[in-house]
Amino acid sequence: MEVLSYQFVGSINQSTNNTESYIGENASYIEKNFRGYPAGTEEYGSTKYKEALLPRGGQLSTTSSTSTSYSMTHKLQYSQVFDQKHRLNGLAGFEMRSVKNKSNTNTVWGYIPERGQTIIMPPPPGQLVGGSMPEWGIMDSYLRAGSGWNSYERTDNYLSLFSVLAYSYDNRYVLNANFRWDASNRFGQDTNNRFNPTYSFGFSWRIAQENFIKENLWWLNQLNLRTTYGIQGNVVNSVSPELLASYGGYTHFYNQFVSTISSLPNPYLKWESTKSWNFGLDLQLFSKVTMNLEYYTRSSNALTSQKISEEYGRGSMNLNGGLIHNHGVEMTVNYTPISNKDFAWTIGFNMSKNWNRSETPENILRANKPTTQEYLAGGKPLKEGYPLSGFWSYSFAGLSSEGYPTFNMLDFEGPVNVDLDPTTFLVYSGERDAYFTGGFNTRLRYKGISLSTSFSALLGGHKRLPNPYSSFDTDGRLPSPYDNLSKTLNDRWKQPGDEYHTNIPALWTVSEPGRQPKIQLPNSDIMQNIYSLWASSDVRVVDSSFLRCNNISLSYYLPTAWCNKFGAQSLSVSANVSNLFVIADSKWNGYDPELGSSRMPHMYSFGLNVSF
């Protein structure tokens, strides 16, 4: 056995992706945004025809993207065994990586694929009629909005130094240590933070290898205890300690090109860091039952969006200081009650439970001054001691006799207090993320026939139901005829007395803007639409727990002797169905709680596999 060895690994990878997306001239998108009338209903020269930005043809978008990566790794490895019981392994090396991504997107209008992929020239801007026509006609979307052509390019460079040291005694006790130094070009010229040292230490005890276990507990095939402690680092590619600017277009007023500041300089930017403890147990009994149990605790210093003085030209930026604590349990159990030549059955369970909370000091949270909308949305450190995915809602008090929503804790006296904590008039609605995740799978085989199923369950999360009035504007005007409306509106308030058996407000439409009922919040001078408040109230919050049948698969393998009769090595047929059903709260009314406002389609597939 070699005591010392050297290994070099280098690679170059390049991938190219070309995509096309086409919106035909009969699509409602073209009718709504560029033509204004159904295709083929207006003659050339009519008033509507002259007002159309795109009388004929559709929209074609093409994207070409290339990703090129280079990597090179050098390793020096050491391995030595002493007295048949002591094993010492060591490794040291460094790695260099570079990833370059480049893409170009181009959009054209007037495209008709069925006419030899031709483009029909849209009307010149000078021939368009109508007072609200864009200055450049259809080309306004290409030149001014920036949606017609776009180019993107970014290069990320990384350098890593690493070392590993491991010692084991009699294949029972194992100690290991890992050290790593990573560098990234995300930190520019900041040499103090460009390199990020991380490390981890671990210990494992293979208890089943002890003699007193082997001699007395024959049914205990495996029992391992292990623990690790370490610090990991992460670099966020979207931020930099340097000032980042985006090149813009040209302004004729100043006779100059325009640049926009996309990121302010942050000389105090550091790597995100996570300190973690892991405790694990690996168990096997009777050569049939295996179990893996893991407990972890992690404390992170993450980048979060924080308020800054408006004197810097913007109200917030990403800064270090988002203190987050996680701890949880993960467990996997597999059981094989029977396994022989003709018949086998395997059952598997898995589960995980996670707790997290924000440990960002309350004084920093108050300085960041989360807005009412941020409390309604959740998903970030908002209040010390609360989960990261926690969110708040307005307190719904019921519908009035006229069908309008009413609320608790929004009546106040005196002047508006803009510094008022929104949680004084909002109610906590729970976590958006499930606190328990589990799954079940089983596989049954009889000779050449195999049947397998898998299920997943998420418990404890809460989400808002889709807003059935989202297509109505803030003044109560009816939505566009191109919009689909929710069938929930069939259960809305329609006449006095309905407020006792429905919480869906009455349909409010007006001919004049500014008349829809509004209400003032205790911390804002701006009047708020009561229908928007209703959509963000606790009456629209439901349990998002569900049980999903992920997959059912049936396959048959033809016996080898039969395959040999027609010169094949193997033949199999299979049938598979995915997302067969979901069991969830009836309030979702057909929506998938995991997606929120849509549902996963049922997918059926059949396969035939033959090899010669």
TIMARZA-435245 format. One line per field, with one value per residue (C-alpha): residue in three letters; x, y, z; residue number from 0. Coordinates in nm, 2 decimals. Example, Ala and Ser with C-alpha at 12.3 -4.5 7.8 and 13.67 -1.06 7.14 Angstrom:
BEGIN
residu <- c(ala	ser)
east <- c(1.23	1.37)
north <- c(-0.45	-0.11)
up <- c(0.78	0.71)
num <- c(0	1)
//
This chain:
BEGIN
residu <- c(met	glu	val	leu	ser	tyr	gln	phe	val	gly	ser	ile	asn	gln	ser	thr	asn	asn	thr	glu	ser	tyr	ile	gly	glu	asn	ala	ser	tyr	ile	glu	lys	asn	phe	arg	gly	tyr	pro	ala	gly	thr	glu	glu	tyr	gly	ser	thr	lys	tyr	lys	glu	ala	leu	leu	pro	arg	gly	gly	gln	leu	ser	thr	thr	ser	ser	thr	ser	thr	ser	tyr	ser	met	thr	his	lys	leu	gln	tyr	ser	gln	val	phe	asp	gln	lys	his	arg	leu	asn	gly	leu	ala	gly	phe	glu	met	arg	ser	val	lys	asn	lys	ser	asn	thr	asn	thr	val	trp	gly	tyr	ile	pro	glu	arg	gly	gln	thr	ile	ile	met	pro	pro	pro	pro	gly	gln	leu	val	gly	gly	ser	met	pro	glu	trp	gly	ile	met	asp	ser	tyr	leu	arg	ala	gly	ser	gly	trp	asn	ser	tyr	glu	arg	thr	asp	asn	tyr	leu	ser	leu	phe	ser	val	leu	ala	tyr	ser	tyr	asp	asn	arg	tyr	val	leu	asn	ala	asn	phe	arg	trp	asp	ala	ser	asn	arg	phe	gly	gln	asp	thr	asn	asn	arg	phe	asn	pro	thr	tyr	ser	phe	gly	phe	ser	trp	arg	ile	ala	gln	glu	asn	phe	ile	lys	glu	asn	leu	trp	trp	leu	asn	gln	leu	asn	leu	arg	thr	thr	tyr	gly	ile	gln	gly	asn	val	val	asn	ser	val	ser	pro	glu	leu	leu	ala	ser	tyr	gly	gly	tyr	thr	his	phe	tyr	asn	gln	phe	val	ser	thr	ile	ser	ser	leu	pro	asn	pro	tyr	leu	lys	trp	glu	ser	thr	lys	ser	trp	asn	phe	gly	leu	asp	leu	gln	leu	phe	ser	lys	val	thr	met	asn	leu	glu	tyr	tyr	thr	arg	ser	ser	asn	ala	leu	thr	ser	gln	lys	ile	ser	glu	glu	tyr	gly	arg	gly	ser	met	asn	leu	asn	gly	gly	leu	ile	his	asn	his	gly	val	glu	met	thr	val	asn	tyr	thr	pro	ile	ser	asn	lys	asp	phe	ala	trp	thr	ile	gly	phe	asn	met	ser	lys	asn	trp	asn	arg	ser	glu	thr	pro	glu	asn	ile	leu	arg	ala	asn	lys	pro	thr	thr	gln	glu	tyr	leu	ala	gly	gly	lys	pro	leu	lys	glu	gly	tyr	pro	leu	ser	gly	phe	trp	ser	tyr	ser	phe	ala	gly	leu	ser	ser	glu	gly	tyr	pro	thr	phe	asn	met	leu	asp	phe	glu	gly	pro	val	asn	val	asp	leu	asp	pro	thr	thr	phe	leu	val	tyr	ser	gly	glu	arg	asp	ala	tyr	phe	thr	gly	gly	phe	asn	thr	arg	leu	arg	tyr	lys	gly	ile	ser	leu	ser	thr	ser	phe	ser	ala	leu	leu	gly	gly	his	lys	arg	leu	pro	asn	pro	tyr	ser	ser	phe	asp	thr	asp	gly	arg	leu	pro	ser	pro	tyr	asp	asn	leu	ser	lys	thr	leu	asn	asp	arg	trp	lys	gln	pro	gly	asp	glu	tyr	his	thr	asn	ile	pro	ala	leu	trp	thr	val	ser	glu	pro	gly	arg	gln	pro	lys	ile	gln	leu	pro	asn	ser	asp	ile	met	gln	asn	ile	tyr	ser	leu	trp	ala	ser	ser	asp	val	arg	val	val	asp	ser	ser	phe	leu	arg	cys	asn	asn	ile	ser	leu	ser	tyr	tyr	leu	pro	thr	ala	trp	cys	asn	lys	phe	gly	ala	gln	ser	leu	ser	val	ser	ala	asn	val	ser	asn	leu	phe	val	ile	ala	asp	ser	lys	trp	asn	gly	tyr	asp	pro	glu	leu	gly	ser	ser	arg	met	pro	his	met	tyr	ser	phe	gly	leu	asn	val	ser	phe)
east <- c(0.00	0.13	0.21	0.22	0.05	-0.03	-0.35	-0.44	-0.78	-0.87	-1.18	-1.34	-1.71	-1.92	-2.29	-2.50	-2.88	-3.10	-3.47	-3.76	-4.09	-4.37	-4.70	-4.93	-5.14	-5.46	-5.34	-5.52	-5.18	-5.13	-5.49	-5.47	-5.13	-5.07	-5.38	-5.70	-5.94	-5.98	-5.76	-5.91	-6.22	-6.10	-6.03	-5.72	-5.77	-6.04	-6.00	-5.91	-5.67	-5.48	-5.47	-5.32	-4.95	-4.94	-5.22	-5.07	-4.83	-4.72	-4.42	-4.11	-3.84	-3.51	-3.25	-2.90	-2.70	-2.35	-2.19	-1.82	-1.64	-1.28	-1.16	-0.82	-0.75	-0.42	-0.42	-0.14	-0.26	-0.10	-0.21	-0.03	-0.13	0.06	0.04	-0.27	-0.49	-0.38	-0.47	-0.37	-0.49	-0.41	-0.49	-0.39	-0.47	-0.59	-0.86	-0.92	-1.26	-1.39	-1.75	-1.85	-2.22	-2.33	-2.67	-2.85	-3.22	-3.39	-3.76	-3.92	-4.28	-4.49	-4.36	-4.58	-4.42	-4.68	-4.57	-4.22	-4.11	-4.15	-4.18	-4.45	-4.34	-4.55	-4.70	-4.44	-4.50	-4.61	-4.90	-5.05	-5.36	-5.48	-5.37	-5.20	-4.97	-4.61	-4.36	-4.18	-4.49	-4.42	-4.05	-4.11	-4.11	-3.78	-3.59	-3.74	-3.87	-3.56	-3.76	-3.67	-3.29	-3.10	-2.74	-2.60	-2.25	-2.09	-1.77	-1.72	-1.37	-1.29	-0.98	-0.98	-0.71	-0.81	-0.67	-0.81	-0.67	-0.83	-0.73	-0.90	-0.82	-0.92	-1.19	-1.40	-1.30	-1.26	-1.14	-1.13	-1.05	-1.11	-0.97	-1.05	-0.97	-1.20	-1.15	-1.39	-1.37	-1.70	-1.49	-1.29	-0.98	-1.08	-0.80	-0.92	-1.24	-1.15	-1.03	-1.27	-1.13	-1.36	-1.31	-1.49	-1.41	-1.58	-1.58	-1.74	-1.78	-1.87	-2.02	-2.13	-1.77	-1.70	-1.64	-1.90	-2.16	-2.05	-2.06	-2.39	-2.61	-2.60	-2.91	-2.74	-2.57	-2.47	-2.47	-2.27	-2.26	-2.11	-2.09	-1.94	-1.88	-1.79	-1.81	-1.92	-1.90	-2.11	-2.06	-2.36	-2.29	-2.54	-2.36	-2.01	-1.80	-1.75	-1.99	-2.18	-2.33	-2.54	-2.48	-2.80	-2.90	-2.84	-3.01	-3.04	-3.12	-2.77	-2.60	-2.46	-2.48	-2.67	-2.55	-2.76	-2.62	-2.74	-2.55	-2.39	-2.04	-2.02	-1.66	-1.78	-1.92	-1.82	-1.90	-2.21	-2.12	-2.29	-2.18	-2.33	-2.34	-2.45	-2.53	-2.61	-2.71	-2.69	-2.86	-2.93	-3.12	-3.17	-3.03	-3.38	-3.43	-3.21	-3.25	-3.06	-3.13	-2.98	-3.01	-2.86	-2.83	-2.71	-2.65	-2.60	-2.50	-2.68	-2.71	-3.05	-3.20	-3.18	-3.29	-3.03	-3.05	-3.22	-2.91	-2.74	-2.99	-3.19	-3.37	-3.22	-2.93	-2.80	-2.59	-2.45	-2.62	-2.93	-2.89	-3.08	-3.10	-3.21	-3.23	-3.41	-3.44	-3.42	-3.50	-3.51	-3.63	-3.63	-3.77	-3.74	-3.97	-3.90	-3.65	-3.58	-3.54	-3.91	-4.05	-3.93	-4.10	-3.94	-4.10	-3.95	-4.03	-3.86	-3.94	-3.79	-3.88	-3.72	-3.74	-3.60	-3.62	-3.47	-3.21	-3.14	-3.15	-3.47	-3.30	-3.16	-3.51	-3.66	-3.39	-3.48	-3.84	-4.02	-4.32	-4.68	-4.64	-4.33	-4.52	-4.80	-4.56	-4.32	-4.02	-3.74	-3.63	-3.90	-3.94	-3.70	-3.80	-4.04	-3.98	-3.84	-4.14	-4.38	-4.63	-4.91	-5.26	-5.54	-5.80	-6.13	-6.44	-6.70	-6.91	-7.14	-7.51	-7.40	-7.15	-6.83	-6.55	-6.49	-6.18	-6.08	-5.81	-5.82	-6.03	-5.81	-5.83	-5.58	-5.31	-5.14	-4.83	-4.59	-4.35	-4.62	-4.53	-4.77	-4.80	-5.02	-5.30	-5.21	-5.25	-4.99	-5.09	-4.83	-4.55	-4.56	-4.32	-4.43	-4.28	-4.30	-4.20	-4.25	-4.27	-4.36	-4.26	-4.29	-4.18	-4.33	-4.17	-4.30	-4.07	-4.07	-4.35	-4.27	-4.50	-4.38	-4.55	-4.44	-4.62	-4.52	-4.67	-4.62	-4.78	-4.81	-4.77	-5.02	-5.09	-5.33	-5.60	-5.58	-5.76	-6.07	-6.08	-5.72	-5.83	-6.03	-5.84	-5.83	-6.13	-6.36	-6.37	-6.45	-6.15	-6.05	-6.25	-5.92	-5.89	-6.02	-6.22	-6.23	-6.53	-6.51	-6.70	-7.01	-7.02	-6.99	-7.23	-7.53	-7.82	-7.87	-7.84	-7.57	-7.31	-7.42	-7.30	-7.02	-6.71	-6.66	-6.74	-7.00	-6.90	-6.82	-6.82	-6.84	-6.85	-6.64	-6.30	-6.22	-6.55	-6.46	-6.47	-6.13	-5.99	-5.70	-5.43	-5.30	-4.95	-5.02	-5.18	-5.26	-5.62	-5.62	-5.86	-6.08	-6.08	-5.70	-5.71	-5.96	-5.73	-5.45	-5.67	-5.67	-6.00	-5.80	-5.54	-5.57	-5.38	-5.15	-5.09	-5.13	-5.07	-4.97	-4.94	-4.62	-4.59	-4.73	-4.53	-4.59	-4.33	-4.28	-3.95	-3.98	-3.78	-3.44	-3.51	-3.80	-3.59	-3.32	-3.57	-3.59	-3.23	-3.28	-3.09	-3.38	-3.73	-3.94	-4.27	-4.38	-4.67	-4.63	-4.86	-4.75	-4.94	-5.24	-5.42	-5.37	-5.56	-5.57	-5.81	-6.14	-6.10	-5.84	-6.14	-5.93	-5.61	-5.29	-5.17	-4.81	-4.85	-5.11	-5.30	-5.28	-5.25	-5.01	-5.13	-5.17	-4.89	-4.92	-4.65	-4.59	-4.25	-4.09	-3.73	-3.55	-3.18	-2.99)
north <- c(0.00	0.34	0.57	0.89	0.96	1.26	1.31	1.57	1.63	1.89	1.95	2.18	2.18	2.38	2.37	2.57	2.61	2.76	2.82	2.96	3.08	3.19	3.37	3.33	3.62	3.45	3.45	3.68	3.83	3.97	4.09	4.26	4.43	4.50	4.47	4.55	4.33	3.96	3.84	3.87	4.08	4.42	4.51	4.69	5.07	5.06	5.28	4.98	4.84	5.18	5.19	4.84	4.82	4.47	4.40	4.07	3.82	3.71	3.74	3.53	3.53	3.35	3.29	3.16	3.09	2.94	2.82	2.75	2.62	2.53	2.34	2.21	2.01	1.90	1.65	1.50	1.19	1.01	0.67	0.45	0.15	0.08	-0.25	-0.36	-0.14	0.22	0.39	0.74	0.92	1.27	1.48	1.83	2.01	2.31	2.37	2.65	2.70	2.95	2.97	3.20	3.24	3.44	3.48	3.68	3.73	3.87	3.94	4.02	4.10	4.01	3.65	3.40	3.04	2.89	3.13	3.00	3.16	3.51	3.84	4.08	4.44	4.62	4.97	5.26	5.49	5.77	5.57	5.49	5.68	5.74	5.97	5.71	5.55	5.49	5.72	5.43	5.21	4.84	4.92	5.10	4.76	4.68	5.00	5.18	4.90	4.69	4.37	4.32	4.26	4.17	4.05	3.90	3.80	3.71	3.53	3.38	3.27	3.06	2.93	2.67	2.53	2.22	1.95	1.64	1.44	1.12	0.86	0.53	0.26	-0.10	0.01	0.12	0.47	0.74	1.10	1.34	1.71	1.92	2.26	2.47	2.82	2.95	3.27	3.44	3.73	3.86	4.06	4.25	4.41	4.34	4.11	4.09	3.91	3.75	3.44	3.26	2.99	2.71	2.39	2.09	1.81	1.48	1.16	0.82	0.51	0.18	0.02	-0.30	-0.38	-0.41	-0.77	-0.76	-0.67	-0.93	-1.20	-1.12	-0.93	-1.13	-0.95	-0.60	-0.58	-0.21	0.06	0.38	0.70	1.01	1.38	1.67	2.04	2.29	2.63	2.67	2.97	3.09	3.38	3.55	3.62	3.91	4.14	4.30	4.53	4.75	4.99	4.82	5.02	4.91	5.07	5.23	5.41	5.76	6.08	6.35	6.61	6.59	6.45	6.17	5.80	5.69	5.45	5.33	5.23	4.88	4.81	5.05	4.98	4.78	4.77	4.56	4.28	3.93	3.58	3.43	3.19	2.89	2.71	2.37	2.07	1.73	1.41	1.09	0.73	0.45	0.13	-0.21	-0.50	-0.86	-0.76	-0.63	-0.30	0.00	0.34	0.67	0.94	1.28	1.59	1.92	2.27	2.56	2.93	3.15	3.51	3.57	3.86	4.03	4.34	4.62	4.98	5.25	5.62	5.77	6.00	5.71	5.73	5.42	5.29	4.94	4.72	4.37	4.37	4.10	4.07	3.85	3.61	3.29	2.97	2.63	2.30	1.99	1.61	1.39	1.02	0.74	0.39	0.10	-0.24	-0.55	-0.82	-1.07	-1.10	-1.41	-1.51	-1.49	-1.24	-0.92	-0.64	-0.32	-0.04	0.30	0.60	0.93	1.24	1.57	1.84	2.18	2.47	2.81	3.15	3.50	3.60	3.94	4.18	4.37	4.71	4.62	4.51	4.83	5.03	4.84	4.93	4.65	4.78	4.65	4.48	4.30	4.17	4.05	3.88	3.73	3.52	3.73	3.82	4.05	4.00	3.84	3.49	3.43	3.18	3.32	3.21	3.36	3.62	3.84	3.93	4.18	4.06	4.00	4.09	3.97	4.13	4.42	4.41	4.57	4.30	4.50	4.35	4.49	4.45	4.44	4.67	4.93	5.18	5.45	5.80	6.08	6.14	5.87	5.73	5.63	5.46	5.24	4.86	4.70	4.39	4.61	4.60	4.27	3.91	3.64	3.38	3.11	2.98	2.96	2.66	2.32	2.23	1.86	1.68	1.31	1.04	0.68	0.44	0.07	-0.17	-0.51	-0.76	-1.10	-1.27	-1.03	-0.81	-0.50	-0.25	0.07	0.37	0.68	0.94	1.27	1.47	1.83	1.93	2.26	2.53	2.81	3.01	3.26	3.15	3.31	3.65	3.61	3.99	4.01	4.09	4.39	4.72	4.93	5.15	4.85	4.84	4.52	4.31	4.28	4.03	3.84	3.76	3.44	3.49	3.26	3.04	3.15	3.46	3.25	3.23	3.60	3.82	3.90	4.01	4.11	3.81	3.65	3.78	3.50	3.22	3.36	3.56	3.66	4.03	4.17	4.25	4.62	4.80	5.17	5.39	5.67	5.61	5.68	5.56	5.22	5.20	5.25	5.26	5.43	5.23	5.36	5.40	5.54	5.85	5.66	5.52	5.15	4.95	4.73	4.45	4.44	4.43	4.15	3.95	3.98	3.90	3.60	3.47	3.40	3.20	2.82	2.51	2.41	2.06	1.79	1.42	1.36	1.05	1.12	0.81	0.47	0.25	-0.10	-0.28	-0.63	-0.79	-1.07	-1.39	-1.40	-1.74	-1.59	-1.29	-1.52	-1.68	-1.36	-1.25	-0.99	-0.97	-0.81	-0.66	-0.47	-0.28	-0.02	0.21	0.51	0.78	1.09	1.33	1.10	1.27	1.52	1.52	1.87	2.12	2.15	2.53	2.50	2.42	2.23	2.43	2.25	2.38	2.34	2.57	2.80	2.93	2.63	2.25	1.99	1.80	1.42	1.26	0.92	0.74	0.40	0.26	-0.02	-0.11	-0.36	-0.44	-0.66)
up <- c(0.00	-0.09	0.20	0.00	-0.33	-0.55	-0.75	-1.01	-1.15	-1.41	-1.61	-1.86	-1.91	-2.15	-2.20	-2.45	-2.43	-2.70	-2.63	-2.83	-2.70	-2.93	-2.87	-3.17	-3.32	-3.20	-2.83	-2.59	-2.48	-2.84	-2.85	-2.52	-2.54	-2.91	-3.13	-2.92	-3.11	-3.21	-3.49	-3.84	-3.73	-3.87	-4.23	-4.35	-4.31	-4.04	-3.73	-3.50	-3.76	-3.77	-3.39	-3.36	-3.28	-3.43	-3.68	-3.79	-3.65	-3.30	-3.07	-3.09	-2.81	-2.85	-2.58	-2.62	-2.30	-2.25	-1.93	-1.92	-1.62	-1.54	-1.24	-1.13	-0.81	-0.67	-0.38	-0.17	0.02	0.31	0.45	0.71	0.93	1.25	1.44	1.25	1.46	1.42	1.09	1.00	0.69	0.58	0.28	0.17	-0.15	-0.33	-0.59	-0.84	-1.01	-1.26	-1.39	-1.67	-1.76	-2.07	-2.23	-2.49	-2.53	-2.84	-2.91	-3.25	-3.34	-3.64	-3.65	-3.84	-3.84	-4.07	-4.35	-4.37	-4.04	-4.18	-4.01	-4.11	-4.07	-3.82	-3.90	-3.89	-3.59	-3.82	-3.95	-3.61	-3.49	-3.14	-2.86	-2.64	-2.90	-2.79	-2.96	-3.13	-3.19	-3.14	-3.13	-2.80	-2.63	-2.79	-2.74	-2.44	-2.21	-2.27	-2.31	-2.68	-2.63	-2.32	-2.26	-1.94	-1.85	-1.52	-1.41	-1.06	-0.95	-0.65	-0.48	-0.20	0.02	0.22	0.45	0.62	0.91	1.03	1.29	1.36	1.63	1.56	1.32	1.63	1.72	1.45	1.49	1.21	1.15	0.84	0.76	0.46	0.33	0.05	-0.15	-0.39	-0.63	-0.49	-0.23	-0.49	-0.34	0.02	0.12	0.48	0.39	0.06	0.24	0.47	0.70	0.81	1.00	1.15	1.40	1.43	1.64	1.57	1.79	1.62	1.93	1.74	1.68	2.05	2.17	2.44	2.18	1.93	2.20	2.36	2.11	1.79	1.65	1.67	1.33	1.35	1.62	1.55	1.76	1.59	1.66	1.46	1.52	1.25	1.10	0.73	0.52	0.22	-0.02	-0.17	-0.53	-0.56	-0.33	-0.32	-0.10	-0.41	-0.57	-0.85	-1.14	-1.43	-1.77	-1.91	-2.23	-2.36	-2.25	-2.51	-2.25	-2.09	-2.41	-2.19	-2.13	-1.81	-1.54	-1.25	-0.91	-0.85	-0.52	-0.27	-0.15	0.18	0.32	0.62	0.40	0.53	0.44	0.58	0.86	1.02	1.34	1.37	1.60	1.47	1.68	1.49	1.56	1.29	1.38	1.22	1.38	1.26	0.92	0.85	1.02	0.96	1.13	1.10	1.36	1.35	1.58	1.47	1.59	1.38	1.44	1.14	1.07	0.74	0.51	0.54	0.39	0.65	0.66	0.60	0.59	0.29	0.25	0.08	-0.21	-0.11	0.19	0.24	0.15	0.23	0.55	0.78	1.11	1.05	1.35	1.29	1.51	1.38	1.55	1.45	1.42	1.11	1.11	0.84	0.90	0.65	0.72	0.49	0.64	0.37	0.09	-0.12	-0.48	-0.57	-0.32	-0.15	0.05	0.17	0.37	0.44	0.66	0.69	0.90	0.99	1.25	1.24	1.48	1.39	1.54	1.48	1.74	1.58	1.87	1.92	1.90	1.55	1.44	1.57	1.38	1.06	1.13	0.95	0.76	0.79	0.45	0.57	0.87	0.64	0.41	0.67	0.56	0.72	1.07	1.20	1.57	1.82	1.93	1.63	1.35	1.03	0.83	1.08	0.95	1.07	0.96	1.01	1.25	1.07	1.26	1.00	0.72	0.78	0.69	0.35	0.28	0.36	0.57	0.91	1.14	1.50	1.65	1.38	1.56	1.72	1.85	1.81	1.55	1.34	1.50	1.21	1.46	1.60	1.60	1.34	1.57	1.80	1.55	1.37	1.49	1.46	1.20	1.24	1.02	0.64	0.65	0.77	1.11	1.03	0.71	0.65	0.39	0.34	0.06	0.00	-0.27	-0.34	-0.58	-0.68	-0.94	-1.24	-1.11	-0.91	-0.74	-0.56	-0.41	-0.23	-0.02	0.14	0.42	0.54	0.87	1.06	0.80	0.73	0.41	0.28	0.03	-0.31	-0.33	-0.55	-0.59	-0.72	-1.07	-0.95	-0.93	-0.61	-0.73	-0.77	-1.15	-1.32	-1.43	-1.79	-2.00	-2.06	-1.69	-1.53	-1.21	-0.91	-0.86	-0.49	-0.59	-0.64	-0.25	-0.20	0.00	-0.23	0.00	0.37	0.59	0.39	0.63	0.87	0.65	0.43	0.48	0.11	0.07	-0.17	-0.52	-0.53	-0.87	-0.94	-1.25	-1.08	-0.92	-0.55	-0.41	-0.28	0.10	0.26	0.61	0.78	0.97	1.31	1.16	0.82	0.67	0.35	0.33	0.27	0.05	0.28	0.02	0.03	0.41	0.39	0.15	0.42	0.72	0.94	0.79	0.47	0.66	0.65	0.75	0.46	0.59	0.33	0.24	-0.12	-0.33	-0.51	-0.73	-0.80	-1.04	-1.17	-1.38	-1.53	-1.63	-1.88	-1.78	-1.93	-2.09	-2.29	-2.39	-2.53	-2.77	-2.98	-2.92	-2.64	-2.32	-2.12	-2.17	-1.93	-1.94	-1.69	-1.60	-1.37	-1.23	-1.04	-0.82	-0.81	-0.52	-0.23	0.10	0.25	0.42	0.23	0.24	-0.04	-0.26	-0.52	-0.50	-0.41	-0.06	-0.17	-0.47	-0.32	-0.63	-0.87	-0.86	-0.98	-1.29	-1.28	-1.49	-1.65	-1.84	-2.00	-2.08	-2.28	-2.24	-2.46	-2.46	-2.71)
num <- c(0	1	2	3	4	5	6	7	8	9	10	11	12	13	14	15	16	17	18	19	20	21	22	23	24	25	26	27	28	29	30	31	32	33	34	35	36	37	38	39	40	41	42	43	44	45	46	47	48	49	50	51	52	53	54	55	56	57	58	59	60	61	62	63	64	65	66	67	68	69	70	71	72	73	74	75	76	77	78	79	80	81	82	83	84	85	86	87	88	89	90	91	92	93	94	95	96	97	98	99	100	101	102	103	104	105	106	107	108	109	110	111	112	113	114	115	116	117	118	119	120	121	122	123	124	125	126	127	128	129	130	131	132	133	134	135	136	137	138	139	140	141	142	143	144	145	146	147	148	149	150	151	152	153	154	155	156	157	158	159	160	161	162	163	164	165	166	167	168	169	170	171	172	173	174	175	176	177	178	179	180	181	182	183	184	185	186	187	188	189	190	191	192	193	194	195	196	197	198	199	200	201	202	203	204	205	206	207	208	209	210	211	212	213	214	215	216	217	218	219	220	221	222	223	224	225	226	227	228	229	230	231	232	233	234	235	236	237	238	239	240	241	242	243	244	245	246	247	248	249	250	251	252	253	254	255	256	257	258	259	260	261	262	263	264	265	266	267	268	269	270	271	272	273	274	275	276	277	278	279	280	281	282	283	284	285	286	287	288	289	290	291	292	293	294	295	296	297	298	299	300	301	302	303	304	305	306	307	308	309	310	311	312	313	314	315	316	317	318	319	320	321	322	323	324	325	326	327	328	329	330	331	332	333	334	335	336	337	338	339	340	341	342	343	344	345	346	347	348	349	350	351	352	353	354	355	356	357	358	359	360	361	362	363	364	365	366	367	368	369	370	371	372	373	374	375	376	377	378	379	380	381	382	383	384	385	386	387	388	389	390	391	392	393	394	395	396	397	398	399	400	401	402	403	404	405	406	407	408	409	410	411	412	413	414	415	416	417	418	419	420	421	422	423	424	425	426	427	428	429	430	431	432	433	434	435	436	437	438	439	440	441	442	443	444	445	446	447	448	449	450	451	452	453	454	455	456	457	458	459	460	461	462	463	464	465	466	467	468	469	470	471	472	473	474	475	476	477	478	479	480	481	482	483	484	485	486	487	488	489	490	491	492	493	494	495	496	497	498	499	500	501	502	503	504	505	506	507	508	509	510	511	512	513	514	515	516	517	518	519	520	521	522	523	524	525	526	527	528	529	530	531	532	533	534	535	536	537	538	539	540	541	542	543	544	545	546	547	548	549	550	551	552	553	554	555	556	557	558	559	560	561	562	563	564	565	566	567	568	569	570	571	572	573	574	575	576	577	578	579	580	581	582	583	584	585	586	587	588	589	590	591	592	593	594	595	596	597	598	599	600	601	602	603	604	605	606	607	608	609	610	611)
//
